[in-house]
Amino acid sequence: MISSRWDALDYCWCDSTVALSWSNDDSSDFNVFVANRVATIQEQTISMEWHYVPTDQNPVDILSRGATPGQLMKSDIWFNGPAFLVGNTDEWPPSCALKRPSIEPRKNVLLIKSPYEDITVNCKFANSFAPINRVFAYIFKSDHRL
């Protein structure tokens, strides 16, 4: 009896360098929405290799660029995929440098313009936006009732 084992690698392709950089980063670095999706993708593709596919070689982009049915029928890339997929991995498109740009943390800024000086002076004593927001919501709410 002949026994053979074939270890196959699964490859994932993406045309978004931003998404590729996210898939290589720690998901806790992102806001909740992005972090949850990145974590799910990382969990489900843990044994797979990610690669970049240029837009001009991406079959999905043919439809998103508004190809007509006639153009689609003549498209070899639509029916067979990019030509590099049937060749050696040496012929694959080069991977991009996947460095996420550093983003400086944002600070919340509250700008208040009032003819009454005492309102702006009192805002200096609030240590966060939430109490000020509640005060102005109360003022606007009572103003609309008049």
N, CA, C and O atoms as a GROMACS GRO file, in nm:
protein
  584
    1MET      N    1   0.084  -0.117   0.000
    1MET     CA    2   0.000   0.000   0.000
    1MET      C    3   0.089   0.125   0.000
    1MET      O    4   0.184   0.136   0.078
    2ILE      N    5   0.057   0.215  -0.087
    2ILE     CA    6   0.135   0.338  -0.099
    2ILE      C    7   0.069   0.444  -0.012
    2ILE      O    8  -0.051   0.470  -0.020
    3SER      N    9   0.150   0.504   0.069
    3SER     CA   10   0.099   0.609   0.157
    3SER      C   11   0.169   0.740   0.120
    3SER      O   12   0.292   0.747   0.113
    4SER      N   13   0.091   0.837   0.097
    4SER     CA   14   0.150   0.968   0.068
    4SER      C   15   0.071   1.075   0.141
    4SER      O   16  -0.050   1.063   0.165
    5ARG      N   17   0.141   1.176   0.174
    5ARG     CA   18   0.076   1.286   0.243
    5ARG      C   19   0.102   1.413   0.163
    5ARG      O   20   0.213   1.441   0.120
    6TRP      N   21  -0.003   1.486   0.146
    6TRP     CA   22   0.008   1.608   0.067
    6TRP      C   23  -0.030   1.726   0.156
    6TRP      O   24  -0.147   1.744   0.190
    7ASP      N   25   0.067   1.803   0.192
    7ASP     CA   26   0.042   1.921   0.274
    7ASP      C   27   0.017   2.040   0.181
    7ASP      O   28   0.107   2.084   0.109
    8ALA      N   29  -0.102   2.089   0.185
    8ALA     CA   30  -0.138   2.202   0.100
    8ALA      C   31  -0.151   2.327   0.185
    8ALA      O   32  -0.202   2.323   0.297
    9LEU      N   33  -0.104   2.435   0.131
    9LEU     CA   34  -0.121   2.564   0.197
    9LEU      C   35  -0.240   2.635   0.136
    9LEU      O   36  -0.264   2.628   0.015
   10ASP      N   37  -0.313   2.702   0.219
   10ASP     CA   38  -0.423   2.785   0.170
   10ASP      C   39  -0.375   2.929   0.166
   10ASP      O   40  -0.308   2.977   0.257
   11TYR      N   41  -0.411   2.996   0.058
   11TYR     CA   42  -0.370   3.134   0.040
   11TYR      C   43  -0.493   3.223   0.032
   11TYR      O   44  -0.594   3.187  -0.027
   12CYS      N   45  -0.482   3.338   0.092
   12CYS     CA   46  -0.587   3.440   0.083
   12CYS      C   47  -0.528   3.558   0.007
   12CYS      O   48  -0.412   3.594   0.023
   13TRP      N   49  -0.612   3.617  -0.077
   13TRP     CA   50  -0.568   3.729  -0.158
   13TRP      C   51  -0.654   3.850  -0.127
   13TRP      O   52  -0.775   3.838  -0.108
   14CYS      N   53  -0.592   3.966  -0.121
   14CYS     CA   54  -0.664   4.089  -0.090
   14CYS      C   55  -0.603   4.202  -0.173
   14CYS      O   56  -0.481   4.209  -0.191
   15ASP      N   57  -0.689   4.290  -0.224
   15ASP     CA   58  -0.638   4.403  -0.302
   15ASP      C   59  -0.632   4.531  -0.220
   15ASP      O   60  -0.604   4.639  -0.273
   16SER      N   61  -0.657   4.520  -0.091
   16SER     CA   62  -0.653   4.637  -0.003
   16SER      C   63  -0.530   4.627   0.088
   16SER      O   64  -0.522   4.539   0.173
   17THR      N   65  -0.436   4.718   0.069
   17THR     CA   66  -0.318   4.717   0.154
   17THR      C   67  -0.352   4.752   0.298
   17THR      O   68  -0.287   4.707   0.391
   18VAL      N   69  -0.456   4.834   0.316
   18VAL     CA   70  -0.499   4.869   0.451
   18VAL      C   71  -0.551   4.746   0.524
   18VAL      O   72  -0.513   4.720   0.637
   19ALA      N   73  -0.639   4.671   0.458
   19ALA     CA   74  -0.693   4.549   0.519
   19ALA      C   75  -0.584   4.447   0.546
   19ALA      O   76  -0.587   4.379   0.648
   20LEU      N   77  -0.487   4.437   0.456
   20LEU     CA   78  -0.375   4.345   0.479
   20LEU      C   79  -0.292   4.386   0.600
   20LEU      O   80  -0.250   4.302   0.679
   21SER      N   81  -0.270   4.515   0.615
   21SER     CA   82  -0.194   4.560   0.732
   21SER      C   83  -0.272   4.535   0.860
   21SER      O   84  -0.213   4.502   0.963
   22TRP      N   85  -0.405   4.550   0.854
   22TRP     CA   86  -0.487   4.520   0.971
   22TRP      C   87  -0.478   4.372   1.008
   22TRP      O   88  -0.472   4.338   1.126
   23SER      N   89  -0.476   4.285   0.907
   23SER     CA   90  -0.474   4.141   0.936
   23SER      C   91  -0.342   4.099   1.001
   23SER      O   92  -0.336   3.993   1.064
   24ASN      N   93  -0.238   4.179   0.986
   24ASN     CA   94  -0.109   4.147   1.047
   24ASN      C   95  -0.089   4.213   1.182
   24ASN      O   96   0.008   4.183   1.252
   25ASP      N   97  -0.179   4.302   1.221
   25ASP     CA   98  -0.165   4.374   1.348
   25ASP      C   99  -0.249   4.310   1.457
   25ASP      O  100  -0.336   4.226   1.431
   26ASP      N  101  -0.222   4.351   1.579
   26ASP     CA  102  -0.300   4.306   1.693
   26ASP      C  103  -0.437   4.373   1.687
   26ASP      O  104  -0.446   4.495   1.675
   27SER      N  105  -0.543   4.294   1.694
   27SER     CA  106  -0.678   4.348   1.678
   27SER      C  107  -0.717   4.444   1.789
   27SER      O  108  -0.808   4.524   1.771
   28SER      N  109  -0.650   4.438   1.904
   28SER     CA  110  -0.686   4.527   2.014
   28SER      C  111  -0.640   4.671   1.990
   28SER      O  112  -0.674   4.761   2.067
   29ASP      N  113  -0.564   4.694   1.884
   29ASP     CA  114  -0.517   4.829   1.853
   29ASP      C  115  -0.623   4.915   1.786
   29ASP      O  116  -0.603   5.035   1.768
   30PHE      N  117  -0.736   4.855   1.748
   30PHE     CA  118  -0.836   4.926   1.669
   30PHE      C  119  -0.959   4.957   1.753
   30PHE      O  120  -0.974   4.910   1.866
   31ASN      N  121  -1.049   5.041   1.695
   31ASN     CA  122  -1.176   5.064   1.762
   31ASN      C  123  -1.256   4.934   1.761
   31ASN      O  124  -1.221   4.841   1.689
   32VAL      N  125  -1.361   4.928   1.839
   32VAL     CA  126  -1.433   4.802   1.862
   32VAL      C  127  -1.484   4.740   1.732
   32VAL      O  128  -1.470   4.620   1.713
   33PHE      N  129  -1.542   4.820   1.644
   33PHE     CA  130  -1.598   4.767   1.520
   33PHE      C  131  -1.491   4.697   1.436
   33PHE      O  132  -1.509   4.582   1.396
   34VAL      N  133  -1.382   4.766   1.411
   34VAL     CA  134  -1.274   4.710   1.329
   34VAL      C  135  -1.206   4.595   1.404
   34VAL      O  136  -1.173   4.493   1.344
   35ALA      N  137  -1.185   4.612   1.534
   35ALA     CA  138  -1.116   4.508   1.613
   35ALA      C  139  -1.191   4.376   1.609
   35ALA      O  140  -1.129   4.270   1.597
   36ASN      N  141  -1.323   4.379   1.619
   36ASN     CA  142  -1.402   4.255   1.614
   36ASN      C  143  -1.388   4.187   1.479
   36ASN      O  144  -1.374   4.064   1.473
   37ARG      N  145  -1.392   4.262   1.372
   37ARG     CA  146  -1.382   4.202   1.240
   37ARG      C  147  -1.241   4.149   1.213
   37ARG      O  148  -1.225   4.041   1.156
   38VAL      N  149  -1.141   4.225   1.255
   38VAL     CA  150  -1.003   4.180   1.237
   38VAL      C  151  -0.978   4.052   1.317
   38VAL      O  152  -0.914   3.960   1.267
   39ALA      N  153  -1.028   4.047   1.440
   39ALA     CA  154  -1.010   3.927   1.523
   39ALA      C  155  -1.078   3.806   1.459
   39ALA      O  156  -1.021   3.697   1.460
   40THR      N  157  -1.197   3.824   1.403
   40THR     CA  158  -1.268   3.714   1.337
   40THR      C  159  -1.189   3.664   1.216
   40THR      O  160  -1.174   3.544   1.197
   41ILE      N  161  -1.140   3.756   1.135
   41ILE     CA  162  -1.062   3.718   1.017
   41ILE      C  163  -0.935   3.646   1.059
   41ILE      O  164  -0.898   3.545   0.999
   42GLN      N  165  -0.868   3.696   1.162
   42GLN     CA  166  -0.744   3.633   1.208
   42GLN      C  167  -0.770   3.492   1.261
   42GLN      O  168  -0.691   3.400   1.237
   43GLU      N  169  -0.881   3.473   1.333
   43GLU     CA  170  -0.914   3.341   1.386
   43GLU      C  171  -0.947   3.242   1.274
   43GLU      O  172  -0.905   3.126   1.279
   44GLN      N  173  -1.020   3.288   1.174
   44GLN     CA  174  -1.064   3.197   1.068
   44GLN      C  175  -0.958   3.172   0.961
   44GLN      O  176  -0.971   3.079   0.882
   45THR      N  177  -0.855   3.252   0.959
   45THR     CA  178  -0.750   3.233   0.857
   45THR      C  179  -0.614   3.211   0.922
   45THR      O  180  -0.511   3.244   0.863
   46ILE      N  181  -0.614   3.155   1.040
   46ILE     CA  182  -0.489   3.139   1.116
   46ILE      C  183  -0.387   3.051   1.043
   46ILE      O  184  -0.266   3.074   1.056
   47SER      N  185  -0.432   2.954   0.967
   47SER     CA  186  -0.340   2.863   0.898
   47SER      C  187  -0.317   2.903   0.752
   47SER      O  188  -0.261   2.826   0.674
   48MET      N  189  -0.359   3.022   0.716
   48MET     CA  190  -0.349   3.065   0.577
   48MET      C  191  -0.248   3.178   0.561
   48MET      O  192  -0.217   3.251   0.655
   49GLU      N  193  -0.197   3.189   0.441
   49GLU     CA  194  -0.104   3.297   0.408
   49GLU      C  195  -0.178   3.405   0.331
   49GLU      O  196  -0.253   3.376   0.237
   50TRP      N  197  -0.156   3.530   0.370
   50TRP     CA  198  -0.219   3.643   0.302
   50TRP      C  199  -0.122   3.702   0.200
   50TRP      O  200  -0.002   3.715   0.226
   51HIS      N  201  -0.176   3.737   0.084
   51HIS     CA  202  -0.097   3.798  -0.023
   51HIS      C  203  -0.175   3.913  -0.086
   51HIS      O  204  -0.298   3.920  -0.078
   52TYR      N  205  -0.100   4.001  -0.148
   52TYR     CA  206  -0.159   4.116  -0.215
   52TYR      C  207  -0.180   4.084  -0.362
   52TYR      O  208  -0.092   4.029  -0.428
   53VAL      N  209  -0.298   4.119  -0.414
   53VAL     CA  210  -0.325   4.106  -0.557
   53VAL      C  211  -0.349   4.247  -0.612
   53VAL      O  212  -0.436   4.319  -0.563
   54PRO      N  213  -0.272   4.286  -0.714
   54PRO     CA  214  -0.292   4.419  -0.772
   54PRO      C  215  -0.431   4.433  -0.834
   54PRO      O  216  -0.490   4.335  -0.881
   55THR      N  217  -0.482   4.552  -0.834
   55THR     CA  218  -0.617   4.579  -0.884
   55THR      C  219  -0.635   4.532  -1.028
   55THR      O  220  -0.740   4.479  -1.063
   56ASP      N  221  -0.535   4.552  -1.112
   56ASP     CA  222  -0.550   4.514  -1.253
   56ASP      C  223  -0.552   4.363  -1.274
   56ASP      O  224  -0.586   4.316  -1.382
   57GLN      N  225  -0.516   4.285  -1.171
   57GLN     CA  226  -0.518   4.140  -1.182
   57GLN      C  227  -0.625   4.077  -1.093
   57GLN      O  228  -0.628   3.955  -1.077
   58ASN      N  229  -0.712   4.159  -1.037
   58ASN     CA  230  -0.816   4.111  -0.947
   58ASN      C  231  -0.946   4.091  -1.025
   58ASN      O  232  -1.003   4.188  -1.075
   59PRO      N  233  -0.996   3.967  -1.036
   59PRO     CA  234  -1.118   3.943  -1.113
   59PRO      C  235  -1.240   4.016  -1.058
   59PRO      O  236  -1.328   4.055  -1.135
   60VAL      N  237  -1.246   4.034  -0.930
   60VAL     CA  238  -1.362   4.100  -0.869
   60VAL      C  239  -1.373   4.245  -0.914
   60VAL      O  240  -1.484   4.298  -0.927
   61ASP      N  241  -1.261   4.308  -0.939
   61ASP     CA  242  -1.263   4.448  -0.979
   61ASP      C  243  -1.322   4.470  -1.117
   61ASP      O  244  -1.361   4.582  -1.151
   62ILE      N  245  -1.330   4.366  -1.197
   62ILE     CA  246  -1.390   4.380  -1.330
   62ILE      C  247  -1.536   4.425  -1.317
   62ILE      O  248  -1.579   4.516  -1.387
   63LEU      N  249  -1.609   4.361  -1.229
   63LEU     CA  250  -1.750   4.400  -1.209
   63LEU      C  251  -1.763   4.534  -1.140
   63LEU      O  252  -1.848   4.615  -1.176
   64SER      N  253  -1.679   4.558  -1.041
   64SER     CA  254  -1.691   4.684  -0.967
   64SER      C  255  -1.652   4.804  -1.052
   64SER      O  256  -1.686   4.917  -1.016
   65ARG      N  257  -1.583   4.783  -1.161
   65ARG     CA  258  -1.546   4.892  -1.252
   65ARG      C  259  -1.648   4.912  -1.363
   65ARG      O  260  -1.627   4.993  -1.453
   66GLY      N  261  -1.760   4.838  -1.357
   66GLY     CA  262  -1.869   4.861  -1.451
   66GLY      C  263  -1.854   4.792  -1.585
   66GLY      O  264  -1.893   4.848  -1.687
   67ALA      N  265  -1.800   4.673  -1.586
   67ALA     CA  266  -1.785   4.599  -1.712
   67ALA      C  267  -1.921   4.558  -1.766
   67ALA      O  268  -2.012   4.524  -1.689
   68THR      N  269  -1.935   4.561  -1.895
   68THR     CA  270  -2.059   4.517  -1.959
   68THR      C  271  -2.060   4.365  -1.968
   68THR      O  272  -1.954   4.302  -1.956
   69PRO      N  273  -2.176   4.303  -1.988
   69PRO     CA  274  -2.180   4.157  -2.004
   69PRO      C  275  -2.092   4.108  -2.119
   69PRO      O  276  -2.030   4.002  -2.109
   70GLY      N  277  -2.085   4.184  -2.227
   70GLY     CA  278  -2.000   4.147  -2.339
   70GLY      C  279  -1.852   4.147  -2.302
   70GLY      O  280  -1.777   4.056  -2.340
   71GLN      N  281  -1.810   4.248  -2.227
   71GLN     CA  282  -1.671   4.253  -2.182
   71GLN      C  283  -1.641   4.139  -2.085
   71GLN      O  284  -1.532   4.082  -2.086
   72LEU      N  285  -1.739   4.106  -2.003
   72LEU     CA  286  -1.722   3.997  -1.907
   72LEU      C  287  -1.706   3.863  -1.978
   72LEU      O  288  -1.624   3.781  -1.937
   73MET      N  289  -1.783   3.842  -2.084
   73MET     CA  290  -1.775   3.716  -2.159
   73MET      C  291  -1.638   3.700  -2.228
   73MET      O  292  -1.592   3.588  -2.249
   74LYS      N  293  -1.575   3.811  -2.263
   74LYS     CA  294  -1.446   3.806  -2.330
   74LYS      C  295  -1.328   3.807  -2.232
   74LYS      O  296  -1.212   3.794  -2.272
   75SER      N  297  -1.358   3.821  -2.105
   75SER     CA  298  -1.252   3.836  -2.005
   75SER      C  299  -1.198   3.700  -1.960
   75SER      O  300  -1.269   3.621  -1.898
   76ASP      N  301  -1.074   3.675  -1.993
   76ASP     CA  302  -1.009   3.551  -1.951
   76ASP      C  303  -0.986   3.550  -1.800
   76ASP      O  304  -0.999   3.446  -1.735
   77ILE      N  305  -0.954   3.666  -1.745
   77ILE     CA  306  -0.928   3.675  -1.601
   77ILE      C  307  -1.056   3.648  -1.520
   77ILE      O  308  -1.048   3.598  -1.407
   78TRP      N  309  -1.172   3.681  -1.575
   78TRP     CA  310  -1.298   3.657  -1.505
   78TRP      C  311  -1.326   3.507  -1.491
   78TRP      O  312  -1.369   3.461  -1.386
   79PHE      N  313  -1.303   3.432  -1.597
   79PHE     CA  314  -1.334   3.289  -1.596
   79PHE      C  315  -1.223   3.202  -1.538
   79PHE      O  316  -1.251   3.098  -1.479
   80ASN      N  317  -1.099   3.243  -1.553
   80ASN     CA  318  -0.986   3.159  -1.511
   80ASN      C  319  -0.905   3.215  -1.396
   80ASN      O  320  -0.818   3.146  -1.342
   81GLY      N  321  -0.932   3.337  -1.357
   81GLY     CA  322  -0.853   3.399  -1.251
   81GLY      C  323  -0.724   3.456  -1.307
   81GLY      O  324  -0.695   3.442  -1.426
   82PRO      N  325  -0.648   3.520  -1.222
   82PRO     CA  326  -0.521   3.578  -1.267
   82PRO      C  327  -0.425   3.470  -1.316
   82PRO      O  328  -0.423   3.359  -1.262
   83ALA      N  329  -0.348   3.501  -1.417
   83ALA     CA  330  -0.256   3.404  -1.478
   83ALA      C  331  -0.150   3.356  -1.379
   83ALA      O  332  -0.104   3.242  -1.389
   84PHE      N  333  -0.112   3.440  -1.284
   84PHE     CA  334  -0.005   3.401  -1.192
   84PHE      C  335  -0.046   3.286  -1.099
   84PHE      O  336   0.041   3.221  -1.042
   85LEU      N  337  -0.175   3.261  -1.083
   85LEU     CA  338  -0.220   3.155  -0.992
   85LEU      C  339  -0.181   3.015  -1.038
   85LEU      O  340  -0.164   2.926  -0.956
   86VAL      N  341  -0.167   2.996  -1.168
   86VAL     CA  342  -0.132   2.862  -1.219
   86VAL      C  343   0.019   2.843  -1.229
   86VAL      O  344   0.065   2.734  -1.262
   87GLY      N  345   0.096   2.946  -1.202
   87GLY     CA  346   0.241   2.936  -1.210
   87GLY      C  347   0.302   2.911  -1.072
   87GLY      O  348   0.232   2.886  -0.974
   88ASN      N  349   0.433   2.920  -1.068
   88ASN     CA  350   0.507   2.906  -0.943
   88ASN      C  351   0.482   3.026  -0.852
   88ASN      O  352   0.441   3.133  -0.897
   89THR      N  353   0.507   3.006  -0.725
   89THR     CA  354   0.491   3.116  -0.630
   89THR      C  355   0.593   3.227  -0.658
   89THR      O  356   0.573   3.341  -0.616
   90ASP      N  357   0.700   3.194  -0.728
   90ASP     CA  358   0.799   3.296  -0.764
   90ASP      C  359   0.741   3.397  -0.863
   90ASP      O  360   0.790   3.510  -0.873
   91GLU      N  361   0.638   3.357  -0.935
   91GLU     CA  362   0.577   3.444  -1.036
   91GLU      C  363   0.464   3.530  -0.979
   91GLU      O  364   0.407   3.612  -1.050
   92TRP      N  365   0.433   3.511  -0.853
   92TRP     CA  366   0.326   3.588  -0.791
   92TRP      C  367   0.367   3.734  -0.777
   92TRP      O  368   0.486   3.765  -0.772
   93PRO      N  369   0.268   3.823  -0.771
   93PRO     CA  370   0.299   3.965  -0.753
   93PRO      C  371   0.373   3.987  -0.621
   93PRO      O  372   0.345   3.920  -0.522
   94PRO      N  373   0.465   4.081  -0.620
   94PRO     CA  374   0.538   4.107  -0.495
   94PRO      C  375   0.444   4.162  -0.388
   94PRO      O  376   0.351   4.237  -0.417
   95SER      N  377   0.471   4.123  -0.266
   95SER     CA  378   0.391   4.175  -0.154
   95SER      C  379   0.433   4.317  -0.125
   95SER      O  380   0.548   4.356  -0.144
   96CYS      N  381   0.338   4.394  -0.079
   96CYS     CA  382   0.364   4.533  -0.044
   96CYS      C  383   0.417   4.540   0.099
   96CYS      O  384   0.396   4.449   0.179
   97ALA      N  385   0.485   4.648   0.128
   97ALA     CA  386   0.525   4.673   0.267
   97ALA      C  387   0.399   4.708   0.344
   97ALA      O  388   0.331   4.806   0.312
   98LEU      N  389   0.369   4.630   0.445
   98LEU     CA  390   0.242   4.646   0.516
   98LEU      C  391   0.262   4.714   0.650
   98LEU      O  392   0.238   4.655   0.755
   99LYS      N  393   0.304   4.837   0.647
   99LYS     CA  394   0.320   4.914   0.768
   99LYS      C  395   0.202   5.008   0.783
   99LYS      O  396   0.173   5.088   0.695
  100ARG      N  397   0.135   4.996   0.896
  100ARG     CA  398   0.024   5.085   0.923
  100ARG      C  399   0.079   5.219   0.969
  100ARG      O  400   0.167   5.223   1.055
  101PRO      N  401   0.030   5.329   0.912
  101PRO     CA  402   0.081   5.459   0.955
  101PRO      C  403   0.045   5.485   1.100
  101PRO      O  404  -0.063   5.447   1.147
  102SER      N  405   0.136   5.550   1.170
  102SER     CA  406   0.107   5.580   1.310
  102SER      C  407   0.004   5.692   1.315
  102SER      O  408   0.012   5.791   1.241
  103ILE      N  409  -0.092   5.675   1.402
  103ILE     CA  410  -0.200   5.772   1.415
  103ILE      C  411  -0.192   5.832   1.554
  103ILE      O  412  -0.191   5.762   1.655
  104GLU      N  413  -0.187   5.963   1.557
  104GLU     CA  414  -0.182   6.029   1.687
  104GLU      C  415  -0.319   6.026   1.752
  104GLU      O  416  -0.420   6.040   1.684
  105PRO      N  417  -0.323   6.006   1.883
  105PRO     CA  418  -0.453   6.004   1.951
  105PRO      C  419  -0.521   6.139   1.940
  105PRO      O  420  -0.458   6.244   1.947
  106ARG      N  421  -0.650   6.134   1.924
  106ARG     CA  422  -0.728   6.257   1.912
  106ARG      C  423  -0.776   6.302   2.050
  106ARG      O  424  -0.799   6.220   2.139
  107LYS      N  425  -0.789   6.431   2.064
  107LYS     CA  426  -0.845   6.487   2.187
  107LYS      C  427  -0.978   6.552   2.152
  107LYS      O  428  -0.992   6.615   2.048
  108ASN      N  429  -1.074   6.536   2.242
  108ASN     CA  430  -1.203   6.603   2.222
  108ASN      C  431  -1.187   6.750   2.257
  108ASN      O  432  -1.130   6.785   2.360
  109VAL      N  433  -1.239   6.833   2.171
  109VAL     CA  434  -1.231   6.977   2.192
  109VAL      C  435  -1.373   7.031   2.190
  109VAL      O  436  -1.453   6.997   2.104
  110LEU      N  437  -1.402   7.117   2.286
  110LEU     CA  438  -1.534   7.179   2.294
  110LEU      C  439  -1.516   7.328   2.272
  110LEU      O  440  -1.440   7.394   2.342
  111LEU      N  441  -1.587   7.380   2.174
  111LEU     CA  442  -1.582   7.521   2.144
  111LEU      C  443  -1.719   7.581   2.174
  111LEU      O  444  -1.821   7.536   2.121
  112ILE      N  445  -1.719   7.682   2.259
  112ILE     CA  446  -1.846   7.746   2.297
  112ILE      C  447  -1.833   7.895   2.271
  112ILE      O  448  -1.737   7.960   2.312
  113LYS      N  449  -1.932   7.948   2.202
  113LYS     CA  450  -1.936   8.092   2.177
  113LYS      C  451  -2.065   8.144   2.238
  113LYS      O  452  -2.175   8.102   2.200
  114SER      N  453  -2.050   8.234   2.330
  114SER     CA  454  -2.168   8.284   2.400
  114SER      C  455  -2.150   8.433   2.430
  114SER      O  456  -2.040   8.477   2.462
  115PRO      N  457  -2.259   8.508   2.418
  115PRO     CA  458  -2.248   8.649   2.456
  115PRO      C  459  -2.238   8.665   2.608
  115PRO      O  460  -2.200   8.772   2.657
  116TYR      N  461  -2.270   8.561   2.681
  116TYR     CA  462  -2.267   8.566   2.827
  116TYR      C  463  -2.136   8.507   2.876
  116TYR      O  464  -2.108   8.389   2.857
  117GLU      N  465  -2.057   8.590   2.939
  117GLU     CA  466  -1.924   8.547   2.980
  117GLU      C  467  -1.929   8.441   3.089
  117GLU      O  468  -1.842   8.354   3.094
  118ASP      N  469  -2.028   8.446   3.176
  118ASP     CA  470  -2.032   8.352   3.288
  118ASP      C  471  -2.047   8.206   3.243
  118ASP      O  472  -2.000   8.116   3.313
  119ILE      N  473  -2.112   8.181   3.128
  119ILE     CA  474  -2.127   8.043   3.080
  119ILE      C  475  -1.991   7.988   3.039
  119ILE      O  476  -1.957   7.875   3.074
  120THR      N  477  -1.914   8.066   2.965
  120THR     CA  478  -1.784   8.017   2.920
  120THR      C  479  -1.687   8.001   3.036
  120THR      O  480  -1.604   7.910   3.035
  121VAL      N  481  -1.697   8.087   3.136
  121VAL     CA  482  -1.610   8.075   3.253
  121VAL      C  483  -1.642   7.947   3.328
  121VAL      O  484  -1.551   7.878   3.374
  122ASN      N  485  -1.769   7.914   3.343
  122ASN     CA  486  -1.808   7.792   3.414
  122ASN      C  487  -1.764   7.666   3.341
  122ASN      O  488  -1.743   7.562   3.404
  123CYS      N  489  -1.750   7.673   3.211
  123CYS     CA  490  -1.705   7.556   3.135
  123CYS      C  491  -1.560   7.519   3.168
  123CYS      O  492  -1.520   7.404   3.149
  124LYS      N  493  -1.483   7.614   3.216
  124LYS     CA  494  -1.344   7.585   3.251
  124LYS      C  495  -1.334   7.489   3.369
  124LYS      O  496  -1.233   7.421   3.386
  125PHE      N  497  -1.438   7.483   3.449
  125PHE     CA  498  -1.433   7.400   3.570
  125PHE      C  499  -1.483   7.258   3.547
  125PHE      O  500  -1.478   7.175   3.638
  126ALA      N  501  -1.530   7.228   3.428
  126ALA     CA  502  -1.573   7.090   3.397
  126ALA      C  503  -1.452   7.013   3.348
  126ALA      O  504  -1.374   7.063   3.267
  127ASN      N  505  -1.436   6.890   3.397
  127ASN     CA  506  -1.318   6.813   3.358
  127ASN      C  507  -1.347   6.714   3.245
  127ASN      O  508  -1.258   6.638   3.206
  128SER      N  509  -1.469   6.715   3.192
  128SER     CA  510  -1.497   6.631   3.077
  128SER      C  511  -1.613   6.691   2.998
  128SER      O  512  -1.681   6.783   3.044
  129PHE      N  513  -1.633   6.638   2.880
  129PHE     CA  514  -1.735   6.689   2.789
  129PHE      C  515  -1.876   6.651   2.833
  129PHE      O  516  -1.970   6.727   2.809
  130ALA      N  517  -1.893   6.536   2.896
  130ALA     CA  518  -2.026   6.485   2.929
  130ALA      C  519  -2.108   6.579   3.018
  130ALA      O  520  -2.224   6.606   2.986
  131PRO      N  521  -2.053   6.631   3.129
  131PRO     CA  522  -2.135   6.722   3.212
  131PRO      C  523  -2.177   6.849   3.138
  131PRO      O  524  -2.290   6.896   3.152
  132ILE      N  525  -2.086   6.903   3.059
  132ILE     CA  526  -2.118   7.024   2.983
  132ILE      C  527  -2.227   6.993   2.881
  132ILE      O  528  -2.319   7.073   2.860
  133ASN      N  529  -2.216   6.880   2.819
  133ASN     CA  530  -2.315   6.837   2.720
  133ASN      C  531  -2.453   6.826   2.784
  133ASN      O  532  -2.553   6.868   2.726
  134ARG      N  533  -2.459   6.769   2.904
  134ARG     CA  534  -2.588   6.756   2.975
  134ARG      C  535  -2.647   6.893   3.008
  134ARG      O  536  -2.768   6.914   2.996
  135VAL      N  537  -2.562   6.985   3.050
  135VAL     CA  538  -2.609   7.120   3.085
  135VAL      C  539  -2.669   7.188   2.962
  135VAL      O  540  -2.778   7.245   2.969
  136PHE      N  541  -2.598   7.182   2.851
  136PHE     CA  542  -2.649   7.246   2.730
  136PHE      C  543  -2.771   7.175   2.675
  136PHE      O  544  -2.860   7.240   2.619
  137ALA      N  545  -2.778   7.045   2.689
  137ALA     CA  546  -2.898   6.972   2.647
  137ALA      C  547  -3.017   7.018   2.730
  137ALA      O  548  -3.127   7.036   2.677
  138TYR      N  549  -2.996   7.037   2.858
  138TYR     CA  550  -3.103   7.085   2.946
  138TYR      C  551  -3.146   7.226   2.906
  138TYR      O  552  -3.265   7.256   2.903
  139ILE      N  553  -3.049   7.311   2.875
  139ILE     CA  554  -3.080   7.449   2.836
  139ILE      C  555  -3.160   7.450   2.705
  139ILE      O  556  -3.261   7.519   2.694
  140PHE      N  557  -3.114   7.373   2.605
  140PHE     CA  558  -3.184   7.369   2.477
  140PHE      C  559  -3.322   7.307   2.491
  140PHE      O  560  -3.417   7.351   2.425
  141LYS      N  561  -3.334   7.207   2.575
  141LYS     CA  562  -3.463   7.141   2.596
  141LYS      C  563  -3.563   7.239   2.657
  141LYS      O  564  -3.678   7.248   2.614
  142SER      N  565  -3.518   7.314   2.758
  142SER     CA  566  -3.608   7.410   2.821
  142SER      C  567  -3.638   7.527   2.727
  142SER      O  568  -3.747   7.583   2.731
  143ASP      N  569  -3.543   7.564   2.644
  143ASP     CA  570  -3.562   7.672   2.548
  143ASP      C  571  -3.669   7.636   2.445
  143ASP      O  572  -3.748   7.721   2.404
  144HIS      N  573  -3.672   7.509   2.402
  144HIS     CA  574  -3.770   7.465   2.302
  144HIS      C  575  -3.911   7.454   2.361
  144HIS      O  576  -4.009   7.458   2.287
  145ARG      N  577  -3.920   7.441   2.490
  145ARG     CA  578  -4.053   7.432   2.554
  145ARG      C  579  -4.122   7.568   2.561
  145ARG      O  580  -4.244   7.576   2.575
  146LEU      N  581  -4.044   7.674   2.550
  146LEU     CA  582  -4.103   7.809   2.560
  146LEU      C  583  -4.179   7.848   2.437
  146LEU      O  584  -4.234   7.959   2.431
   0.00000   0.00000   0.00000
